[in-house]
Amino acid sequence: MSKKNDTGKAGETVACSYLQGCGYTILQTNWRFHRYELDIVATDGRELVVVEVKTRAVDYLVSPEKSVGRSKIQRIAAAADAYVQKYDVTLPVRFDVISLTQNGQICRVFEHIQDAFFAPVNG
């Protein structure tokens, strides 16, 4: 596994622990729809929460949350729509971003942005 993949997996593990500590229930991790992937699918009891996890080294140039661009948002929204349809989810959907920083072996939550973006409207 590449260093980038190792960093991503470590970040997702820390993010799941963080969310569970905040009372979220983790439903899925790395859920795939065709080529798209949802890092974490959770619920807070009121909403289905789709979480994009971004992990960067401490000396990053672009903040993790700013690296979620328009095309990434479109892919996340498409996968979330497929998830909602497949599992007949009736809860409202919220999109969060958890950014983490990694310094050596230590990976920490830097910021949890709730309602980080909204699903794009096509039409």
PEPE-V992077 format. One record per pair of residues at least 12 apart in sequence whose C-alpha atoms are under 10 Angstrom apart, sorted by sequence separation. I is the first residue (numbers start at 1). J is the second residue. D is the distance in Angstrom with one decimal. If there is no record, write none. Layout:
I & J & D
I & J & D
This chain:
28 & 40 & 5.9
29 & 41 & 6.3
38 & 50 & 7.0
39 & 51 & 6.2
40 & 52 & 6.8
53 & 65 & 8.5
54 & 66 & 9.4
81 & 93 & 9.2
98 & 110 & 7.6
99 & 111 & 5.3
100 & 112 & 8.8
16 & 29 & 8.6
27 & 40 & 7.7
28 & 41 & 5.0
29 & 42 & 8.7
38 & 51 & 7.2
39 & 52 & 5.5
40 & 53 & 7.7
52 & 65 & 8.9
54 & 67 & 8.0
80 & 93 & 8.3
98 & 111 & 5.8
99 & 112 & 6.5
26 & 40 & 7.2
27 & 41 & 5.5
28 & 42 & 6.9
38 & 52 & 6.9
39 & 53 & 6.3
54 & 68 & 8.4
80 & 94 & 9.8
97 & 111 & 8.1
98 & 112 & 4.5
99 & 113 & 8.2
26 & 41 & 6.2
27 & 42 & 5.0
37 & 52 & 9.4
38 & 53 & 9.2
39 & 54 & 9.5
53 & 68 & 9.6
80 & 95 & 9.2
97 & 112 & 6.0
98 & 113 & 6.2
13 & 29 & 9.4
25 & 41 & 8.7
26 & 42 & 4.3
27 & 43 & 7.3
52 & 68 & 8.4
77 & 93 & 9.8
96 & 112 & 7.2
97 & 113 & 5.2
98 & 114 & 8.5
12 & 29 & 8.3
24 & 41 & 9.9
25 & 42 & 5.4
26 & 43 & 6.7
96 & 113 & 5.5
97 & 114 & 6.8
12 & 30 & 9.0
24 & 42 & 6.4
25 & 43 & 5.3
26 & 44 & 9.0
77 & 95 & 8.6
95 & 113 & 8.8
96 & 114 & 4.6
97 & 115 & 8.0
98 & 116 & 9.3
24 & 43 & 5.6
25 & 44 & 6.5
76 & 95 & 8.8
95 & 114 & 6.8
96 & 115 & 5.3
97 & 116 & 6.0
23 & 43 & 8.9
24 & 44 & 4.7
25 & 45 & 8.0
52 & 72 & 9.6
94 & 114 & 7.6
95 & 115 & 5.2
96 & 116 & 5.0
97 & 117 & 8.6
9 & 30 & 9.7
19 & 40 & 9.8
23 & 44 & 6.7
24 & 45 & 7.6
27 & 48 & 9.3
29 & 50 & 9.9
52 & 73 & 9.4
94 & 115 & 5.9
95 & 116 & 6.0
96 & 117 & 7.2
20 & 42 & 9.2
22 & 44 & 8.8
23 & 45 & 8.9
27 & 49 & 9.6
28 & 50 & 9.7
29 & 51 & 9.5
73 & 95 & 9.3
93 & 115 & 9.5
94 & 116 & 8.4
95 & 117 & 6.0
96 & 118 & 9.5
16 & 39 & 9.8
19 & 42 & 8.4
20 & 43 & 10.0
25 & 48 & 9.7
26 & 49 & 9.3
94 & 117 & 8.3
95 & 118 & 6.7
15 & 39 & 9.8
16 & 40 & 7.5
19 & 43 & 9.6
20 & 44 & 9.5
24 & 48 & 9.9
25 & 49 & 9.6
52 & 76 & 8.2
94 & 118 & 7.7
95 & 119 & 8.1
15 & 40 & 8.6
16 & 41 & 9.7
19 & 44 & 9.1
24 & 49 & 8.9
51 & 76 & 9.2
93 & 118 & 9.3
94 & 119 & 9.0
16 & 42 & 9.1
50 & 76 & 8.3
93 & 119 & 9.3
12 & 39 & 7.2
13 & 40 & 9.9
50 & 77 & 9.1
12 & 40 & 7.7
50 & 79 & 9.8
68 & 97 & 8.6
9 & 39 & 9.6
50 & 80 & 7.2
8 & 39 & 9.6
49 & 80 & 9.6
65 & 96 & 9.8
66 & 97 & 9.8
19 & 51 & 9.8
48 & 80 & 9.6
65 & 97 & 6.5
64 & 97 & 8.9
65 & 98 & 7.4
66 & 99 & 9.6
64 & 98 & 8.4
65 & 99 & 6.0
16 & 51 & 9.6
64 & 99 & 5.5
65 & 100 & 9.2
15 & 51 & 9.0
36 & 72 & 9.2
48 & 84 & 8.9
63 & 99 & 8.2
64 & 100 & 7.4
15 & 52 & 9.7
16 & 53 & 9.6
38 & 75 & 9.0
39 & 76 & 9.2
63 & 100 & 9.6
64 & 101 & 8.4
15 & 53 & 7.2
36 & 74 & 9.9
37 & 75 & 7.9
38 & 76 & 6.4
63 & 101 & 9.5
81 & 119 & 9.4
12 & 51 & 9.7
14 & 53 & 9.8
15 & 54 & 9.5
36 & 75 & 6.0
37 & 76 & 7.0
38 & 77 & 9.2
41 & 80 & 8.8
80 & 119 & 9.2
12 & 52 & 9.0
13 & 53 & 9.8
15 & 55 & 9.7
35 & 75 & 8.9
36 & 76 & 7.0
38 & 78 & 9.9
77 & 117 & 9.8
12 & 53 & 6.2
36 & 77 & 9.6
37 & 78 & 9.6
38 & 79 & 6.8
48 & 89 & 8.0
60 & 101 & 8.6
77 & 118 & 8.3
78 & 119 & 8.5
11 & 53 & 6.9
12 & 54 & 8.4
33 & 75 & 9.6
36 & 78 & 8.0
37 & 79 & 6.6
38 & 80 & 7.3
41 & 83 & 9.2
47 & 89 & 9.8
48 & 90 & 8.7
49 & 91 & 9.4
58 & 100 & 9.0
59 & 101 & 8.9
60 & 102 & 9.8
77 & 119 & 5.4
78 & 120 & 9.5
11 & 54 & 7.3
12 & 55 & 8.3
33 & 76 & 9.7
36 & 79 & 6.1
37 & 80 & 8.9
47 & 90 & 9.0
48 & 91 & 5.8
49 & 92 & 8.6
50 & 93 & 7.3
51 & 94 & 8.5
52 & 95 & 7.7
53 & 96 & 8.6
54 & 97 & 7.4
55 & 98 & 8.4
56 & 99 & 7.9
57 & 100 & 8.5
58 & 101 & 5.5
59 & 102 & 9.2
76 & 119 & 8.3
77 & 120 & 7.4
9 & 53 & 9.5
11 & 55 & 5.6
35 & 79 & 9.1
36 & 80 & 9.5
47 & 91 & 5.3
48 & 92 & 6.1
49 & 93 & 5.9
50 & 94 & 6.2
51 & 95 & 6.0
52 & 96 & 6.3
53 & 97 & 5.9
54 & 98 & 6.3
55 & 99 & 5.8
56 & 100 & 6.4
57 & 101 & 5.4
58 & 102 & 5.8
59 & 103 & 8.7
73 & 117 & 7.7
74 & 118 & 9.7
75 & 119 & 9.7
77 & 121 & 9.8
8 & 53 & 7.9
10 & 55 & 8.4
11 & 56 & 8.8
33 & 78 & 8.5
34 & 79 & 8.4
38 & 83 & 9.2
46 & 91 & 6.8
47 & 92 & 5.1
48 & 93 & 4.8
49 & 94 & 4.9
50 & 95 & 4.9
51 & 96 & 4.8
52 & 97 & 4.8
53 & 98 & 5.0
54 & 99 & 4.8
55 & 100 & 4.6
56 & 101 & 5.0
57 & 102 & 4.7
58 & 103 & 5.7
73 & 118 & 8.3
74 & 119 & 7.1
8 & 54 & 7.3
9 & 55 & 9.1
33 & 79 & 5.7
45 & 91 & 8.8
46 & 92 & 7.6
47 & 93 & 5.7
48 & 94 & 6.2
49 & 95 & 5.9
50 & 96 & 6.1
51 & 97 & 5.5
52 & 98 & 6.3
53 & 99 & 6.0
54 & 100 & 6.2
55 & 101 & 5.6
56 & 102 & 6.0
57 & 103 & 6.0
58 & 104 & 9.0
64 & 110 & 9.3
65 & 111 & 8.7
73 & 119 & 7.1
74 & 120 & 6.7
7 & 54 & 9.5
8 & 55 & 6.1
32 & 79 & 7.4
33 & 80 & 8.8
46 & 93 & 9.3
47 & 94 & 6.6
48 & 95 & 8.6
49 & 96 & 6.8
50 & 97 & 8.4
51 & 98 & 6.8
52 & 99 & 8.4
53 & 100 & 7.7
54 & 101 & 8.5
55 & 102 & 6.9
56 & 103 & 8.8
57 & 104 & 8.2
64 & 111 & 9.4
65 & 112 & 9.3
70 & 117 & 9.8
73 & 120 & 7.8
74 & 121 & 9.6
7 & 55 & 6.8
8 & 56 & 8.6
31 & 79 & 8.5
32 & 80 & 9.8
33 & 81 & 9.8
34 & 82 & 9.9
43 & 91 & 8.9
47 & 95 & 9.9
49 & 97 & 10.0
65 & 113 & 8.3
68 & 116 & 9.6
7 & 56 & 7.8
31 & 80 & 9.5
33 & 82 & 7.1
58 & 107 & 9.5
68 & 117 & 9.4
7 & 57 & 8.7
32 & 82 & 9.6
33 & 83 & 8.0
43 & 93 & 9.2
57 & 107 & 8.9
70 & 120 & 8.8
4 & 55 & 9.3
32 & 83 & 9.0
43 & 94 & 9.5
56 & 107 & 9.1
65 & 116 & 8.6
4 & 56 & 9.4
31 & 83 & 8.5
42 & 94 & 9.9
55 & 107 & 8.2
55 & 108 & 9.0
41 & 95 & 9.6
55 & 109 & 8.8
56 & 110 & 9.9
54 & 109 & 9.7
55 & 110 & 9.2
40 & 96 & 9.7
53 & 109 & 9.8
54 & 110 & 9.9
53 & 112 & 9.4
51 & 112 & 9.4
52 & 113 & 9.9
51 & 113 & 9.4
51 & 114 & 9.0
50 & 114 & 9.9
51 & 115 & 9.8
52 & 116 & 9.5
49 & 114 & 9.0
50 & 115 & 9.7
51 & 116 & 9.4
49 & 115 & 9.1
19 & 98 & 9.6
18 & 98 & 9.7
15 & 97 & 10.0
16 & 98 & 10.0
15 & 98 & 6.9
15 & 99 & 8.6
15 & 100 & 8.0
12 & 98 & 9.1
14 & 100 & 8.5
11 & 98 & 9.1
12 & 99 & 9.9
11 & 99 & 8.4
12 & 100 & 9.1
11 & 100 & 6.5
10 & 100 & 9.7
11 & 101 & 8.2
18 & 108 & 9.3
11 & 102 & 8.1
18 & 109 & 7.7
8 & 100 & 9.7
10 & 102 & 8.9
14 & 106 & 9.9
15 & 107 & 9.5
14 & 107 & 7.1
15 & 108 & 8.5
19 & 112 & 9.4
7 & 101 & 9.6
8 & 102 & 10.0
13 & 107 & 9.5
14 & 108 & 7.0
15 & 109 & 6.9
18 & 112 & 9.6
7 & 102 & 7.7
10 & 105 & 9.0
11 & 106 & 9.8
12 & 107 & 9.9
14 & 109 & 7.4
10 & 106 & 9.2
11 & 107 & 6.5
7 & 104 & 10.0
10 & 107 & 7.1
11 & 108 & 7.8
15 & 112 & 9.2
7 & 105 & 9.3
10 & 108 & 9.7
11 & 109 & 8.2
7 & 107 & 8.6
